[in-house]
Amino acid sequence: MAISLSILGYESKLSRMLNNLEGSRAFSEIVRMVKSGMLHSLHIDVMRPNLIPGRTRFQTDLIKELYERLGGEIPFRIHLMMKEPLRLLGEINRF
């Protein structure tokens, strides 16, 4: 069975600590779950208006920081919920 952890519930806490993720309790919890070896991947829901009205989640800078710190340890699954994902695809693929 492949278990993926959606980190949507951690996004607001991670965003507030973007410049110091290691000091974030949310990041520590995610790292602990990743290191447990019981997860198959991390799932990131990237939300943008107009497709998801009033919701903007997971800015590119946060995705990049998470990937730089955890990308070598676990696969990332990024779910793009937006009308025009092409620009964001290019940004994400640069890192």
Secondary structure, 3 states (H helix, E strand, C coil): CCCEEECHHHHHHHHHCHHHHHHCHHHHHHHHHHHCCCCCEEEEEEECCCCCCCCCECCHHHHHHHHHHHCCCCCEEEEEECCCCHHHHHHHHCC
